[in-house]
């Protein structure tokens, strides 16, 4: 895919505008990077890389290199124009120093310097500087290399010329500050996925990624852009056609790109970006895309006689079954909701994207009748399944009413009716379920036992799902519905806790449950309502003393603390049912004493790929994944 060549506009001291001074970043870092945990840590890398990507968008940069250094620091280098270093004409301070130390100072507010930018809030690199133990910047421009070092946001010495330079660009190296961040250890895969994503979104750049900690290097360059991105998303599926549909058009000041492809599965994966920033919660651009897709396919189906007369048309759910799509929108002034930019709010973008999809997709369908027919046939099958699912839902509701109440019979509900206080334990088997019912706090803890494994929803349509007793029980107990009918205001428990045995069967049941939540109730995970209970594997006792151990390592440490193995009694729990009610409550259920792991999905594209590989129909991708990652795990269930 060709990239339009543009001449880079002037970028000097006058491009930098100061809005207000830097304050409170170190005291409240979560306001600027979302959190102080691993997510916030990696946001620091993204903010620095985004500055280099903005140079790419300006047509001034073709290469970016990111290195995770052995000392825990990160280096980002580009061959852009280099941050201006001369004295600012208005503020009479070195421009580089203003860029690095003053909140809301940046060229992103000057349309002549950057037409499009992801870092529109102007807080990115300043915040990284403020939250770093130290930050070093090297700038190559005007024939010189300039250097300045900062410690916890403050310059250590004035900018100095350290040598000549026959190229231009910026090198930023920073070490996150452990006194304000919960973790300072970068995750290799997390950084690599984001860089790969950026290379798809910016086909004109090459991105190198080196990790000195494991002596690895990888280089990303995807000339096919977001079309290659969609093919990557569909790697472990059976696409209905190749290559993906690619649409590109401009509306007013918006530049809109869309690539889409269908597979023979039942799930939708739509990744949306605004100025290279992933918007996991969607927004007006996604609403416009979905409206345009539904209208265009309905118009085509009626025009070609696939839908006759006044027969009900295809719904959005129908036309998105098996869809993999990447939507990338470039805007002059995007309005995001929150600093983490999870959702786009520009009202005008909905109509712009819808218009592009209506015009360009209709044109494509007319020119490619075989592809068009496969899309409509796929959507028509989804519509038939939807109708069957509707009948199944109605039957389920009528059955519930006839039996006097809608809650499943195996559910031991809690007394409280305040969802914020209530917890639902999903327990493997009747034996463990009975123990959990005895050990729970009846005021706010409910228990739903599952006998056997639930249906793998990765391989099933909605109508088949609703024929499964376990899934019906889960849907009814949780209360929000599934698919397009989800209503989070009806959520009955704010903590949904999977409590399964620490063996292969328990791992498989957890994976099946996670697949159900991720595919059919994604808002549960997005809003942080899904947890995994951590039950102990061992009880180590010597005399009157005892300890719980959640791993073999903890068991061995406990034995050492007790003075060796002599006289030590070790009980290994093969399943939750082997504990008595008090033990299960003490170790796994009681707030304050227990350990819960919250389930999050930081990277939707990666999660989508894993579910497709591990739970989908294709055997070969699953075998390859297991072979590649076998050394990293002790127990991988498929």
C-alpha positions in Angstrom: 0.0 0.0 0.0 1.6 3.3 -1.1 2.0 6.1 1.4 1.5 9.6 0.4 4.8 11.6 0.3 4.6 14.9 2.2 7.1 17.6 2.8 7.7 18.2 6.5 6.6 21.6 7.7 8.9 23.9 9.6 9.6 22.7 13.1 11.5 25.1 15.3 11.2 27.0 18.6 8.2 29.0 17.6 6.3 25.8 17.1 6.3 25.1 20.8 3.5 26.6 22.9 3.3 26.6 26.7 -0.1 26.2 28.3 0.7 25.8 32.0 3.5 24.7 34.4 4.2 21.1 35.4 2.6 20.2 38.7 1.3 17.2 40.7 2.5 14.6 38.3 4.6 12.7 40.8 2.0 13.1 43.5 -0.9 11.8 41.3 0.7 9.9 38.4 -2.4 7.8 37.8 -4.1 11.0 36.5 -1.6 11.1 33.6 -0.7 7.5 32.8 -3.9 5.7 34.0 -2.3 3.8 36.8 1.0 3.1 38.6 1.1 -0.6 37.9 2.4 -2.5 34.8 -0.1 -0.7 32.6 1.1 2.7 33.6 4.7 1.7 33.4 4.3 0.6 29.7 2.4 3.8 29.0 5.7 5.7 29.6 7.3 3.8 26.7 4.3 4.4 24.5 4.3 8.2 25.2 7.9 8.5 24.1 7.4 6.3 21.1 4.3 8.3 20.2 6.5 11.4 19.9 8.6 9.5 17.2 5.4 8.3 15.5 4.2 11.9 15.3 7.3 12.6 13.3 6.4 9.7 11.0 2.9 11.2 10.5 4.5 14.5 9.6 6.5 12.7 6.9 9.8 13.4 8.7 10.8 10.0 10.1 11.3 6.5 8.6 12.9 4.6 11.4 12.4 4.1 15.1 14.5 1.9 17.4 13.4 0.9 20.9 15.7 -0.8 23.4 15.0 -2.3 26.8 18.4 -1.9 28.5 20.0 -4.2 30.9 20.0 -1.6 33.7 16.2 -1.3 33.6 16.0 1.8 31.4 14.5 2.2 28.0 15.9 4.0 24.9 13.8 5.3 22.0 15.7 6.7 19.0 14.3 8.1 15.7 15.6 9.8 12.6 13.1 12.6 12.7 13.8 16.3 12.7 15.0 16.4 16.3 13.4 18.5 19.1 14.2 22.2 18.8 16.9 23.3 21.2 17.2 27.1 20.6 15.8 29.7 23.0 12.0 29.9 22.8 11.1 33.4 21.3 8.3 34.0 23.8 9.4 32.2 27.0 13.2 32.8 26.7 14.3 29.4 27.9 15.8 26.5 25.8 13.0 24.9 23.9 14.1 21.4 24.6 14.0 22.2 28.4 10.5 23.6 28.0 9.3 20.5 26.1 10.8 18.2 28.8 9.7 20.0 32.0 6.5 22.0 31.4 3.1 20.3 31.4 1.0 21.0 28.2 4.0 22.4 26.4 4.4 20.9 22.9 4.2 21.4 19.2 1.0 19.3 19.0 -0.9 22.5 19.7 0.6 24.1 16.6 -1.1 22.8 13.5 1.8 24.0 11.3 4.2 21.7 13.1 2.0 18.6 13.2 -1.2 18.1 11.2 -2.1 14.9 13.0 -0.9 13.7 16.4 -1.7 11.1 19.0 -0.2 13.0 21.9 -2.8 15.8 21.7 -3.0 16.4 25.4 0.6 17.6 25.4 1.5 15.8 28.6 3.3 12.7 27.3 7.1 13.2 27.5 6.9 15.7 30.4 5.1 13.1 32.4 7.6 10.4 31.5 10.4 12.8 32.6 8.6 13.6 35.9 8.1 9.8 36.6 11.7 8.8 35.8 14.6 8.4 38.2 16.6 10.0 35.3 15.9 11.0 31.7 18.6 11.7 29.1 17.9 13.4 25.8 20.2 13.6 22.8 19.1 15.7 19.8 20.8 15.8 16.4 19.9 18.8 14.3 21.6 21.8 12.7 24.9 19.9 12.4 25.3 19.4 16.2 24.4 16.8 18.8 22.9 18.3 21.9 22.6 16.6 25.3 20.7 17.2 28.6 20.0 15.1 31.6 17.1 15.3 34.0 16.5 13.7 37.4 12.9 13.2 38.6 11.8 15.9 36.1 14.4 18.6 36.8 17.4 19.4 34.6 20.8 18.6 36.1 22.8 21.0 33.9 22.2 23.2 30.9 22.0 21.8 27.4 25.4 21.1 26.0 26.8 20.5 22.6 28.6 17.1 22.7 29.7 16.8 19.1 28.9 17.2 15.5 26.0 15.5 13.7 25.5 14.7 10.0 22.0 13.4 10.6 18.8 14.5 12.5 16.7 12.9 15.1 16.1 12.4 18.8 17.3 9.8 21.3 15.5 9.5 24.7 16.7 7.2 27.4 14.8 7.0 30.8 14.7 4.9 33.9 11.3 4.6 35.6 11.2 5.8 39.2 10.5 2.9 41.6 9.5 5.4 44.3 6.3 6.3 42.4 5.6 3.2 40.3 4.6 -0.2 41.7 6.7 -2.0 39.1 9.6 -0.9 36.9 10.3 -4.1 35.1 9.2 -3.9 31.4 7.4 -6.9 29.9 9.0 -7.9 26.6 5.8 -9.2 24.9 3.7 -6.2 25.9 6.2 -3.7 24.3 6.7 -5.9 21.3 3.0 -6.2 20.6 2.5 -2.4 20.7 5.5 -1.8 18.3 4.2 -4.4 15.9 0.8 -2.8 16.0 2.3 0.6 15.2 4.2 -0.8 12.3 0.9 -2.1 10.8 -0.7 1.4 11.3 2.3 3.2 9.8 3.5 1.3 6.7 6.2 3.9 6.0 8.2 3.2 9.1 10.6 0.5 10.2 10.7 -0.2 13.9 13.5 -2.1 15.6 13.1 -3.7 19.0 16.0 -4.9 21.0 15.9 -6.4 24.5 19.3 -6.5 26.1 17.9 -8.6 29.0 17.4 -11.7 26.8 19.7 -10.6 23.9 16.9 -10.5 21.3 16.2 -8.3 18.4 13.2 -8.1 16.0 12.4 -5.6 13.2 8.9 -4.7 12.0 8.0 -3.2 8.7 4.5 -3.9 7.1 4.2 -2.2 3.7 0.7 -3.7 3.5 -0.5 -1.6 6.4 -3.8 -2.4 8.1 -4.7 -5.0 5.4 -1.7 -7.0 6.7 -3.0 -6.3 10.2 -6.3 -7.9 9.4 -4.6 -10.9 7.8 -2.5 -11.2 11.0 -5.7 -11.2 13.1 -7.1 -14.0 11.0 -4.0 -16.2 11.0 -5.6 -19.1 12.9 -9.0 -19.0 11.1 -10.4 -19.9 7.7 -11.0 -16.6 5.8 -13.9 -16.5 3.4 -11.8 -14.5 0.9 -8.4 -13.0 0.4 -7.1 -10.3 0.3 -9.1 -8.2 2.9 -11.4 -5.5 1.7 -9.5 -2.2 2.0 -11.3 1.2 2.0 -9.6 4.6 2.2 -11.1 8.1 1.8 -11.0 11.6 3.3 -14.0 13.5 4.7 -13.4 17.1 5.6 -10.2 17.0 7.7 -10.5 13.3 8.6 -8.5 10.6 6.9 -10.3 7.2 7.2 -8.8 3.8 6.5 -10.7 0.5 6.9 -9.6 -3.1 6.3 -12.0 -6.0 6.8 -12.2 -9.7 6.2 -14.6 -12.5 7.2 -13.8 -15.9 8.5 -16.0 -19.0 9.0 -16.1 -18.4 12.8 -18.8 -16.7 14.9 -17.0 -14.0 16.7 -16.2 -10.4 15.8 -12.8 -8.7 16.2 -12.8 -5.0 15.5 -9.8 -2.9 16.5 -10.2 0.8 16.2 -7.5 3.5 16.3 -7.4 7.3 16.3 -4.1 8.9 15.3 -2.5 5.5 16.1 -4.0 5.3 19.6 -6.1 2.2 20.3 -9.6 3.0 21.5 -10.7 -0.2 23.2 -14.0 1.3 24.2 -14.8 2.4 20.7 -16.5 5.7 20.2 -18.1 7.6 17.3 -15.8 6.2 14.6 -16.8 2.6 15.6 -20.5 3.5 15.7 -20.3 5.0 12.2 -18.5 1.9 10.9 -21.1 -0.5 12.2 -24.0 1.6 11.0 -22.5 1.9 7.5 -21.7 -1.8 7.4 -25.2 -2.9 8.4 -26.9 -0.4 6.0 -24.7 -1.3 3.0 -25.1 -5.1 3.3 -28.8 -4.7 3.8 -29.1 -2.5 0.7 -27.1 -4.9 -1.3 -29.1 -7.9 -0.1 -32.4 -6.3 -1.0 -31.2 -5.0 -4.3 -30.0 -8.5 -5.3 -33.1 -10.3 -4.0 -31.5 -12.0 -1.0 -34.0 -10.3 1.2 -37.5 -10.1 -0.4 -40.3 -7.7 0.2 -40.9 -6.5 3.7 -39.0 -9.3 5.3 -36.9 -8.3 8.3 -33.4 -7.2 7.3 -30.0 -8.2 8.7 -29.1 -6.8 12.1 -25.7 -5.5 13.2 -25.1 -8.7 15.0 -25.7 -10.7 11.8 -23.4 -8.7 9.6 -20.5 -8.8 12.1 -20.4 -12.5 12.7 -17.0 -13.8 11.8 -15.7 -10.2 11.0 -12.1 -9.2 11.6 -11.6 -5.4 11.0 -9.1 -2.7 11.6 -10.4 0.9 11.5 -7.8 3.7 11.6 -8.9 7.3 11.6 -6.6 10.4 11.5 -8.1 13.6 12.9 -6.9 17.1 13.5 -8.5 17.5 16.9 -9.7 14.2 18.4 -11.7 14.5 21.6 -10.9 11.5 23.8 -12.7 10.6 27.0 -10.0 10.6 29.7 -6.2 10.8 29.5 -6.0 7.1 28.6 -8.0 7.9 25.5 -10.1 4.7 25.5 -13.1 6.2 23.6 -13.5 8.8 20.8 -16.1 11.5 21.4 -16.1 13.6 18.2 -19.7 13.6 17.1 -18.9 14.6 13.4 -16.8 11.5 12.9 -19.8 9.1 13.1 -21.3 10.5 9.9 -17.9 10.8 8.2 -17.0 7.1 8.7 -20.5 5.9 7.9 -20.4 7.9 4.7 -17.1 6.3 3.6 -18.3 2.8 4.4 -21.6 3.4 2.5 -19.9 4.7 -0.6 -16.7 2.6 -0.8 -18.1 -0.7 0.4 -21.1 -0.5 -1.9 -18.7 0.1 -4.7 -16.6 -2.8 -3.7 -19.5 -5.2 -3.5 -20.7 -4.2 -7.0 -17.2 -4.9 -8.4 -16.7 -8.2 -6.5 -20.0 -10.1 -6.7 -18.6 -13.5 -5.5 -17.2 -11.9 -2.3 -20.5 -10.0 -1.8 -22.5 -13.1 -2.1 -20.4 -14.9 0.5 -20.8 -12.0 2.9 -24.6 -11.9 2.5 -24.8 -15.7 2.8 -22.8 -15.7 6.0 -25.0 -12.9 7.5 -28.2 -14.8 6.4 -27.0 -17.9 8.3 -26.3 -15.7 11.3 -29.8 -14.3 11.1 -31.3 -17.8 11.1 -29.2 -18.7 14.1 -30.3 -15.4 15.8 -33.9 -16.3 15.3 -33.3 -19.8 16.8 -31.5 -18.2 19.7 -34.4 -15.8 20.3 -36.8 -18.7 20.4 -34.4 -20.5 22.8 -34.3 -17.4 25.0 -38.0 -17.1 25.1 -38.4 -20.8 26.0 -35.8 -20.4 28.7 -37.6 -17.4 30.1 -41.0 -19.1 30.0 -39.6 -22.1 31.7 -38.1 -20.0 34.4 -41.4 -18.2 35.0 -43.4 -21.5 35.0 -40.9 -22.9 37.6 -41.4 -19.9 39.8 -38.5 -17.5 39.5 -35.8 -17.1 37.0 -32.6 -18.1 39.0 -31.0 -21.6 38.4 -31.8 -24.2 40.9 -28.2 -25.0 41.8 -27.4 -21.4 42.6 -27.1 -20.7 46.4 -27.8 -17.0 46.3 -26.8 -14.5 49.0 -29.1 -12.4 51.1 -27.8 -8.9 50.1 -29.4 -7.3 47.1 -26.6 -4.7 46.7 -24.6 -5.8 43.6 -21.6 -3.8 44.7 -21.3 -5.9 47.8 -22.2 -9.3 46.2 -19.8 -12.0 45.0 -20.6 -15.1 42.8 -18.3 -18.1 43.1 -18.4 -20.4 40.1 -17.2 -23.7 41.5 -16.1 -26.9 39.8 -18.3 -29.9 40.7 -21.0 -30.6 43.3 -18.5 -31.7 46.0 -16.5 -28.5 46.0 -19.8 -26.6 45.5 -21.2 -28.2 48.7 -18.0 -27.2 50.6 -18.1 -23.7 49.3 -21.8 -23.3 50.2 -20.9 -24.2 53.8 -17.8 -22.0 54.0 -19.3 -18.9 52.4 -20.7 -15.8 54.1 -24.3 -16.1 53.2 -24.9 -12.3 53.5 -22.9 -11.4 50.3 -21.4 -14.6 48.8 -23.3 -16.8 46.3 -22.2 -20.1 44.9 -23.0 -21.7 41.6 -21.5 -25.2 41.1 -20.9 -26.5 37.6 -20.8 -30.3 36.9 -18.4 -31.1 34.1 -17.0 -28.7 31.4 -19.2 -26.1 29.7 -19.6 -25.7 26.0 -16.6 -24.2 24.1 -18.3 -21.0 22.7 -15.4 -20.4 20.3 -16.9 -23.1 18.1 -20.6 -22.5 18.7 -23.3 -20.1 17.6 -25.6 -18.4 20.0 -28.5 -20.8 19.5 -26.4 -23.8 20.3 -25.0 -22.0 23.4 -28.4 -21.4 24.8 -29.2 -25.1 24.6 -26.4 -25.7 27.1 -27.6 -26.0 30.7 -24.4 -24.6 32.3 -24.3 -21.6 30.0 -28.0 -20.8 30.6 -27.4 -21.0 34.4 -24.4 -18.7 34.2 -26.2 -16.1 32.0 -29.3 -16.2 34.3 -27.2 -15.9 37.5 -25.0 -13.1 36.3 -28.1 -11.2 35.0 -26.7 -8.9 32.2 -27.6 -11.0 29.2 -25.2 -11.8 26.3 -24.2 -10.4 23.0 -25.9 -7.3 21.8 -28.5 -7.5 24.6 -26.0 -6.9 27.4 -27.2 -4.5 30.1 -24.6 -3.9 32.8 -27.2 -2.2 35.0 -28.7 -5.6 35.6 -25.4 -7.1 36.9 -26.2 -9.0 40.1 -22.6 -9.5 41.4 -19.7 -7.1 41.1 -17.2 -9.9 41.7 -17.5 -13.0 39.6 -14.9 -15.4 40.9 -13.8 -18.6 39.2 -12.8 -21.2 41.8 -11.6 -24.4 40.2 -9.1 -27.2 41.0 -5.4 -26.6 40.4 -5.2 -29.4 37.8 -5.7 -29.9 34.1 -9.5 -30.2 34.3 -9.7 -27.0 36.5 -7.5 -25.1 34.1 -9.6 -26.2 31.1 -12.8 -25.1 32.9 -11.3 -21.7 33.6 -10.3 -21.3 30.0 -13.8 -22.2 28.8 -15.3 -19.7 31.2 -12.9 -17.0 30.2 -13.7 -17.7 26.5 -17.4 -17.3 27.3 -16.8 -14.0 29.2 -14.4 -12.6 26.6 -16.6 -13.5 23.6 -20.1 -13.0 24.9 -19.8 -10.8 28.0 -16.7 -8.7 27.2 -17.9 -5.8 29.4 -17.5 -8.0 32.5 -13.8 -8.2 31.9 -13.4 -4.6 30.7 -15.1 -3.3 33.8 -13.0 -5.5 36.1 -15.7 -7.8 37.4 -14.0 -11.2 36.7 -11.5 -12.8 39.1 -9.7 -16.1 39.6 -9.5 -17.5 43.1 -6.1 -18.8 44.3 -6.5 -21.9 46.4 -3.5 -23.4 48.2 -1.9 -26.6 47.0 -0.4 -27.7 50.3 -0.9 -27.5 54.1 2.4 -27.9 55.9 2.2 -28.7 59.6 4.8 -29.4 62.3 3.3 -29.8 65.8 0.9 -27.0 66.4 2.3 -24.8 63.7 1.1 -24.9 60.1 1.3 -22.9 56.9 -0.5 -22.8 53.6 1.5 -23.0 50.4 0.3 -21.9 47.0 3.2 -23.4 45.0 6.0 -25.9 45.3 8.4 -23.1 46.1 6.3 -21.9 49.0 6.1 -25.5 50.2 9.9 -25.8 50.2 10.3 -22.5 52.0 7.8 -23.5 54.7 9.7 -26.8 55.3 12.9 -24.8 55.7 11.2 -22.5 58.2 10.1 -25.5 60.2 13.7 -26.7 60.4 13.6 -29.4 57.8 11.4 -32.2 56.7 11.7 -34.3 59.9 8.3 -34.3 61.7 6.6 -32.2 59.0 3.3 -33.4 57.7 2.4 -32.2 54.2 -1.1 -32.4 52.9 -1.5 -32.0 49.1 -4.9 -30.8 47.9 -5.8 -32.4 44.6 -9.1 -30.6 44.6 -11.1 -28.0 46.5 -13.5 -30.7 47.7 -10.7 -32.2 49.8 -10.7 -29.1 52.1 -13.3 -28.7 54.8 -15.5 -25.7 54.7 -13.5 -23.7 57.3 -10.2 -24.3 55.4 -11.7 -23.3 52.1 -13.2 -20.1 53.6 -9.9 -19.3 55.4 -7.6 -19.7 52.4 -9.7 -18.9 49.4 -13.1 -17.2 50.1 -12.8 -14.9 53.0 -11.9 -11.2 52.1 -8.7 -10.1 53.8 -7.2 -13.6 53.9 -7.7 -14.7 50.3 -5.8 -13.9 47.1 -7.8 -13.0 44.0 -6.4 -12.4 40.5 -8.4 -9.8 38.5 -8.8 -10.8 34.8 -7.8 -8.0 32.4 -7.4 -7.8 28.7 -4.8 -5.2 27.9 -4.3 -6.2 24.3 -7.5 -7.2 22.5 -5.8 -8.3 19.3 -3.4 -10.6 21.2 -6.2 -12.0 23.3 -8.3 -12.6 20.2 -5.5 -14.5 18.6 -4.9 -16.7 21.7 -8.6 -17.7 22.0 -8.7 -18.5 18.3 -5.5 -20.6 18.5 -6.3 -22.4 21.8 -10.0 -22.8 21.5 -10.7 -22.7 17.7 -11.1 -25.4 15.0 -7.6 -25.2 13.5 -5.2 -27.8 14.9 -1.9 -26.8 13.3 -1.7 -23.2 14.8 -2.5 -24.7 18.2 0.3 -27.3 17.8 2.8 -24.6 16.7 1.9 -22.3 19.6 2.3 -25.1 22.1 5.7 -26.1 20.7 6.9 -22.5 20.7 5.8 -21.8 24.3 6.1 -25.2 25.9 9.3 -24.2 27.8 7.6 -21.2 29.3 4.9 -23.1 31.2 4.5 -26.0 33.5 1.0 -26.9 32.5 -0.7 -25.7 29.2 -4.2 -27.1 28.8 -5.8 -27.1 25.4 
